[in-house]
Amino acid sequence: MKDLQTPIRPLGEHWGAVVLAAGKGTRMYSQRPKVLMELLGEPVLGYVLDSLEPLFGENITVVIGHEADLVRGACAGRSCRFVHQEQQLGTGHALQVAWESLAASGIRKLLVINGDTPLVTAQDVAAFVEYGEEADLAFLTVSLRDPGAFGRVVRSNGKVNAIIEAKDFDPETHGPTTGEINAGLYLMDMTRVGPLLDKLTDDNASGEYYITDLVAHGLDAGLRVEGVLAAVAGTAEDYDVLRMLGINSPVELVRAEARLAESRAQEALNTGVLVRWPESVRIGPHAVVEPGAEITGPCEIYGRSVIRSGARVESHCVIIDSTVDAGTSVHSFSHLQSASVGPGCSVGPYARLRPGAVLEEHSKVGNFVEVKKATLGPGAKASHLTYLGDAAIGAKVNIGAGTITCNYDGKNKHLTTIEEGSFIGSNTALVAPVTVGAHALVAAGSVITRDVPENALAVARCRQTVLPGRGTMPDDETS
């Protein structure tokens, strides 16, 4: 399975895949289903579906059970189908539950994969199909020094005899442990394997129905059963071996995420991105960082983010589902989510751009400025200590420090409009809905509750009062 250049091509309408994603994953110690635990901002299940879609297209079925609605929601926008496993009685039971739907769809060749294998790639799946498609039933195996809790592959004279789950394995009965284990990836001819499903029982130490029992039943029925060895541990291929296995604990999740992060950072470097301290940079699988961009770790870029060529992202930034255009600098400790930053802008340090924030070309959001559902026009700037929510801010507007748009009246959000060329003095509160006309000036410390005409000066504050004799404390009092 190593160094294969198997082409990634759609397999055709008679090929299908089923993803087993119904379990709780109790060893993750989380209320979330294991398949929804995240690596680089994406659920484990998403990686599995990404590896299957180039080959199987819409012919992908996901078996769901625990927190089924959450799993469905995580697959929003994908074309996969769902089958609900009411009781989680094992992998064999999951396949039994899905079989009728799979058979009705016209699928003849079926790939079965666990939903907790995020490191398996489309290339891996294509290579496995190439090796195993002539068999009636094929499964992927891996050799490990310590087989742990994985099902043991039992062979005789090189031929597969069975897969025995770890709890049921007896060296006196099954022979010495060889280290070859079942990786949980299967390929089967539905016509030949279908009649064997009724033979599955829960007569084992776990009281579950196992897909692995199909191997022995297939051999008894005279089917061609193949165990496809992926690689051998203890060599330079260790990484390849481990990526074929599922995630069963927080330790394994973190290790898998580290491998993905390393791979993504190296990929960015190889394509022309300047990645400083790559060991601390995390780029999600769907994020795009163009050649010529510059990133300094620690830094996190997730979701559908796009960092354009010529953009610069400094350390300690988190960017999620946002676009950063060419010539823009995102300074340290800034957080962007669902934001759009145009060319030549400056963001931060310590800026927060929330969903709906739009910075047009050469605008500036400085330190400790928060922007939500607001647009800053070309050349506009809010340099420090400001909140801009539900606002339309025109070109070359200057927002003074401490300014806030008071957008919420307790029931509804309202819009603040500041037209081009206006100057908003420091410590101003703009109580929406309100409009400040073009080239107007709002005096510092004002509370603006009514529209300000263009070219006008607005002062909305009390006259200063100075009272004598109150500047110092008496000698016998302490502060």
C-alpha positions in Angstrom: 0.0 0.0 0.0 3.0 2.2 0.1 4.3 4.4 -2.8 1.4 3.4 -5.0 0.4 5.9 -7.7 -3.1 4.5 -8.1 -5.2 7.1 -10.0 -8.1 8.7 -8.1 -11.0 8.1 -10.4 -14.8 7.7 -9.9 -15.5 4.0 -9.5 -18.9 4.0 -11.2 -22.5 3.7 -10.2 -22.3 0.1 -9.0 -19.7 0.9 -6.4 -20.7 2.2 -3.0 -19.3 2.9 0.5 -20.7 2.6 3.9 -19.2 4.5 6.9 -19.8 3.1 10.4 -20.4 6.1 12.5 -23.0 5.1 15.1 -20.9 4.4 18.2 -20.4 6.5 21.3 -16.6 6.3 21.6 -16.7 6.0 25.3 -12.9 6.0 25.5 -12.9 9.6 24.3 -14.5 10.7 27.6 -16.7 13.1 25.7 -20.5 13.5 25.3 -19.9 14.1 21.6 -19.8 11.1 19.3 -16.3 10.0 18.5 -16.7 10.8 14.8 -17.4 14.4 15.6 -14.3 15.0 17.6 -12.2 17.6 15.7 -8.8 17.6 14.1 -7.7 21.0 12.8 -11.2 22.4 13.1 -12.9 19.6 11.2 -14.7 16.5 12.5 -13.1 13.1 12.2 -16.0 12.0 10.0 -15.4 14.8 7.6 -11.9 13.5 6.8 -13.3 10.0 6.0 -16.0 11.4 3.7 -13.4 13.6 2.0 -11.4 10.4 1.2 -14.4 8.6 -0.2 -16.2 11.3 -2.3 -13.7 11.4 -5.2 -14.2 7.6 -5.6 -17.8 6.9 -4.7 -19.5 10.3 -5.4 -23.1 10.2 -4.0 -23.0 6.4 -3.3 -22.0 6.9 0.3 -24.1 5.7 3.2 -23.4 6.7 6.8 -24.7 4.5 9.6 -25.6 6.8 12.5 -26.9 6.1 16.0 -25.6 7.9 19.1 -26.5 11.6 18.8 -27.7 10.9 15.3 -29.0 14.5 14.7 -25.6 15.9 15.5 -23.9 13.6 13.0 -26.4 14.5 10.3 -25.8 18.1 11.0 -22.0 17.7 10.6 -22.7 16.2 7.1 -24.8 19.2 6.0 -24.0 20.1 2.4 -22.8 16.6 1.5 -24.8 14.2 -0.7 -24.4 11.1 1.5 -27.3 9.0 2.7 -28.1 7.9 6.3 -29.2 4.7 8.0 -30.1 4.8 11.6 -28.9 2.0 13.9 -31.3 2.2 16.8 -29.2 -0.1 19.0 -25.5 -0.2 18.7 -24.9 -4.0 18.7 -21.6 -4.1 16.8 -20.1 -3.6 13.4 -21.9 -6.6 11.9 -25.2 -5.4 13.2 -24.6 -2.0 11.6 -23.9 -3.6 8.3 -27.1 -5.7 8.6 -29.1 -2.6 9.3 -27.7 -0.8 6.2 -27.8 -3.8 3.9 -31.4 -3.5 2.5 -30.9 0.1 1.6 -27.5 -0.6 0.0 -28.9 -3.5 -2.0 -31.9 -1.4 -3.2 -29.5 1.3 -4.5 -28.0 -1.1 -7.1 -24.6 -1.3 -5.5 -22.7 -4.5 -6.3 -19.3 -3.7 -4.8 -19.2 -2.3 -1.3 -16.4 -0.6 0.7 -16.9 -0.6 4.4 -14.9 1.8 6.6 -14.9 2.9 10.2 -15.9 6.6 10.7 -12.9 7.1 13.0 -10.1 6.8 10.5 -9.3 10.4 9.5 -5.8 9.7 8.2 -6.9 7.3 5.5 -6.6 9.1 2.2 -8.4 8.7 -1.2 -5.1 7.3 -2.5 -5.2 4.6 0.3 -8.7 3.6 -0.6 -8.0 3.5 -4.3 -5.0 1.3 -3.7 -7.0 -1.0 -1.5 -9.6 -1.3 -4.2 -7.0 -2.1 -6.8 -5.6 -4.9 -4.7 -8.9 -6.3 -3.4 -11.5 -5.9 -6.1 -11.1 -9.4 -7.6 -11.9 -11.0 -4.2 -15.4 -11.7 -2.9 -14.3 -10.3 0.4 -11.1 -8.4 1.1 -9.9 -6.6 4.2 -6.9 -4.5 5.0 -4.3 -5.7 7.5 -1.5 -4.0 9.3 1.5 -5.5 11.2 2.3 -4.1 14.6 4.8 -4.9 17.3 2.0 -4.7 19.9 -1.4 -5.6 18.4 -3.2 -4.2 21.5 -7.0 -4.4 21.3 -7.2 -4.9 17.5 -8.6 -8.1 16.0 -5.9 -10.6 15.1 -5.5 -12.0 11.7 -5.0 -15.8 11.7 -3.3 -17.4 8.7 -2.2 -20.9 7.7 0.5 -21.3 5.1 0.0 -17.6 4.2 -3.7 -18.0 3.6 -6.3 -16.2 5.8 -8.2 -18.4 8.2 -10.1 -15.9 10.3 -10.0 -12.6 12.2 -10.3 -13.2 15.9 -11.2 -10.2 18.1 -8.6 -9.6 20.9 -11.0 -10.6 23.7 -11.6 -13.9 22.1 -8.1 -14.7 20.9 -6.5 -17.8 22.5 -2.9 -18.7 21.4 -3.5 -22.3 22.2 -6.4 -22.4 19.8 -5.5 -19.8 17.2 -1.7 -20.0 17.3 0.9 -17.5 18.4 0.3 -13.8 17.9 2.0 -12.6 14.7 1.2 -8.9 15.1 -0.9 -8.8 12.0 -4.2 -7.1 12.8 -7.4 -6.0 11.1 -7.4 -2.3 10.1 -11.2 -2.2 9.7 -11.4 -1.5 6.0 -13.4 -4.0 3.9 -14.3 -4.6 0.3 -17.1 -7.0 -0.6 -19.2 -8.4 -3.4 -22.7 -7.8 -2.2 -24.2 -10.7 -4.1 -21.7 -13.2 -2.6 -21.5 -11.8 0.9 -25.1 -10.9 1.4 -26.3 -14.5 2.3 -23.6 -14.6 5.0 -25.1 -11.8 7.1 -27.7 -14.0 8.7 -24.9 -16.2 10.0 -23.5 -13.5 12.3 -24.1 -14.0 16.0 -23.2 -12.3 19.2 -21.7 -15.4 20.8 -18.4 -13.8 21.9 -16.9 -12.1 24.8 -18.3 -8.7 24.0 -21.8 -9.9 23.0 -21.7 -8.0 19.7 -22.2 -8.9 16.0 -18.8 -8.5 14.3 -18.1 -7.9 10.6 -14.9 -9.8 11.1 -16.8 -13.0 11.5 -17.7 -12.8 7.8 -14.2 -13.9 7.0 -14.6 -17.4 8.5 -18.1 -17.7 7.1 -16.9 -16.6 3.7 -14.1 -19.2 3.7 -16.6 -21.9 4.8 -18.8 -20.9 1.9 -15.9 -21.2 -0.6 -15.6 -17.5 -1.3 -12.3 -15.9 -2.3 -11.2 -14.1 0.9 -8.1 -11.9 0.8 -6.2 -10.1 3.6 -4.3 -7.2 2.0 -1.2 -6.2 4.0 -0.7 -2.5 4.1 2.8 -2.2 5.5 5.1 -3.5 8.3 5.7 -1.5 11.5 9.2 -0.9 12.7 10.5 0.4 9.4 10.5 3.8 7.7 6.8 3.1 7.0 5.6 3.5 10.6 3.7 6.7 9.7 1.9 4.8 6.9 1.0 2.0 9.2 -0.4 4.2 11.9 -2.5 6.3 9.6 -4.6 3.3 8.6 -5.9 2.8 12.2 -8.8 4.4 13.9 -8.8 6.9 16.8 -9.9 5.5 20.1 -8.6 7.8 22.8 -7.6 11.5 23.3 -4.0 10.5 23.0 -4.6 9.0 19.6 -6.6 12.0 18.5 -3.9 14.4 19.5 -1.2 12.3 17.7 -3.3 12.2 14.6 -3.9 15.9 14.7 -0.2 16.5 15.0 0.5 14.4 12.0 -2.1 16.3 10.0 -0.7 19.6 11.1 2.8 18.7 10.2 1.7 17.5 6.8 -0.4 20.6 6.0 2.4 23.0 7.1 4.9 21.1 5.0 2.6 21.1 2.0 2.3 24.9 2.3 6.0 25.3 2.5 6.5 23.1 -0.6 4.0 25.2 -2.6 5.7 28.5 -1.9 4.1 29.7 1.4 6.6 31.3 3.8 5.8 29.4 7.0 7.9 30.5 10.0 8.0 28.0 12.9 6.0 25.4 10.9 5.8 23.1 13.9 3.3 25.5 15.5 1.2 26.3 12.5 -2.1 24.6 12.0 -3.9 24.7 8.7 -7.2 23.0 8.3 -7.9 20.6 5.4 -10.2 23.0 3.5 -8.2 26.2 4.1 -6.3 27.7 1.2 -3.0 29.5 1.7 -1.7 30.8 -1.6 2.0 30.7 -2.6 3.6 34.0 -1.6 1.6 34.4 1.6 3.6 34.6 4.9 2.5 32.9 8.1 4.2 32.9 11.5 3.5 30.4 14.2 1.9 29.8 16.5 -1.1 30.3 14.2 -4.4 28.5 13.4 -6.2 28.8 10.0 -9.4 26.7 9.8 -12.6 26.1 7.9 -12.9 27.6 4.4 -10.4 30.3 5.0 -8.4 31.8 2.1 -5.1 33.6 2.7 -4.1 35.3 -0.6 -0.6 35.6 -2.0 1.1 38.6 -0.5 -0.9 38.5 2.7 0.9 38.3 6.0 -0.4 36.6 9.2 1.6 37.2 12.3 1.9 34.9 15.3 -0.9 34.0 17.8 -3.7 34.6 15.3 -6.8 32.4 14.8 -8.6 32.6 11.4 -11.8 30.7 10.7 -13.8 30.8 7.5 -12.4 34.1 6.5 -10.6 35.7 3.5 -7.5 37.8 3.9 -6.6 39.5 0.6 -3.2 40.4 -0.9 -1.1 43.0 0.9 -3.0 42.8 4.1 -1.3 42.3 7.5 -3.0 40.5 10.3 -1.0 41.4 13.3 -0.5 39.2 16.4 -3.2 38.0 18.7 -6.1 38.8 16.3 -9.1 36.6 15.8 -11.1 36.4 12.6 -14.3 34.4 12.0 -16.5 34.5 8.9 -14.9 37.8 8.0 -13.7 39.3 4.7 -10.6 41.5 4.6 -9.8 43.3 1.4 -6.4 44.1 -0.1 -3.9 46.3 1.7 -5.7 46.3 5.0 -4.3 46.3 8.5 -5.9 44.2 11.3 -4.8 44.2 14.9 -2.9 43.5 17.0 -5.6 42.2 19.4 -8.4 42.7 16.9 -11.5 40.6 16.7 -13.5 40.4 13.5 -16.7 38.5 14.0 -19.2 37.1 11.4 -20.2 39.6 8.8 -17.2 41.9 9.3 -16.0 43.3 5.9 -12.9 45.5 5.5 -12.6 47.0 2.1 -9.3 48.0 0.6 -6.7 49.8 2.7 -9.0 50.0 5.7 -7.7 49.6 9.2 -8.9 47.9 12.4 -6.4 48.4 15.2 -5.7 47.0 18.7 -8.7 46.0 20.8 -11.3 46.8 18.1 -14.2 44.4 17.6 -16.2 44.4 14.4 -19.4 42.4 13.9 -21.7 42.5 10.8 -20.2 45.8 9.8 -18.5 47.1 6.7 -15.6 49.5 6.7 -15.2 51.3 3.4 -12.0 52.0 1.5 -9.4 53.8 3.7 -11.7 53.8 6.8 -10.0 53.2 10.1 -10.8 52.4 13.7 -7.4 52.3 15.3 -8.2 51.3 18.9 -10.6 50.4 21.7 -13.8 50.4 19.6 -16.9 48.2 19.0 -18.6 48.4 15.6 -21.7 46.2 15.3 -24.4 46.4 12.6 -22.8 49.3 10.9 -22.1 50.7 7.4 -19.0 52.9 7.5 -18.0 54.8 4.4 -14.7 55.5 2.8 -12.0 57.4 4.7 -14.1 57.6 7.9 -12.0 58.0 11.1 -13.4 56.3 14.2 -11.9 57.6 17.5 -10.8 55.5 20.4 -13.6 54.3 22.7 -16.4 54.6 20.1 -19.2 52.1 20.2 -22.3 51.6 18.0 -25.2 50.9 20.4 -26.9 48.5 18.0 -29.2 46.6 20.4 -32.3 48.0 22.1 -33.2 44.9 24.1 -35.3 43.3 21.4 -33.8 44.1 18.0 -30.6 45.1 16.3 -30.4 48.4 14.4 -28.0 49.8 11.8 -25.6 52.7 12.3 -24.5 54.5 9.1 -21.5 56.7 8.9 -21.0 58.2 5.5 -17.7 58.9 3.8 -15.1 61.3 5.2 -16.7 61.7 8.6 -14.7 62.0 11.8 -16.1 60.4 15.0 -14.4 61.7 18.1 -13.1 59.5 20.9 -15.5 58.0 23.5 -18.6 58.5 21.3 -21.7 56.4 21.6 -23.9 56.1 18.4 -27.4 54.9 19.4 -28.8 53.1 16.4 -30.7 53.5 14.2 -28.7 56.6 13.4 -26.9 58.1 10.4 -23.9 60.5 10.4 -23.8 62.3 7.0 -20.7 62.7 4.8 -17.8 64.8 6.1 -19.6 65.4 9.4 -17.7 65.8 12.7 -18.9 64.3 16.0 -17.2 65.8 19.0 -15.5 63.5 21.5 -17.6 62.2 24.4 -20.9 62.6 22.5 -23.9 60.4 22.7 -25.6 60.6 19.3 -29.3 59.6 19.2 -30.4 61.6 16.1 -29.1 61.8 12.6 -26.3 64.2 11.9 -26.4 66.0 8.5 -23.5 66.1 6.2 -20.7 68.6 6.8 -22.3 69.3 10.3 -20.7 69.4 13.7 -22.5 67.3 16.4 -21.9 67.9 20.1 -24.1 65.8 22.4 -22.7 66.2 25.9 -23.3 68.3 29.0 -21.4 71.6 29.5 -18.4 71.1 31.8 -19.0 72.4 35.3 -16.2 73.4 37.7 -16.9 73.7 41.4 -14.2 75.3 43.6 -12.9 73.7 46.8 -13.3 70.1 45.9 -9.9 69.3 44.4 -8.1 67.9 47.5 -9.1 65.8 50.5 -8.9 67.3 54.0 -5.7 66.5 55.9 -7.4 64.1 58.4 -8.9 61.9 55.7 -7.3 59.3 53.7 -8.0 58.3 50.1 
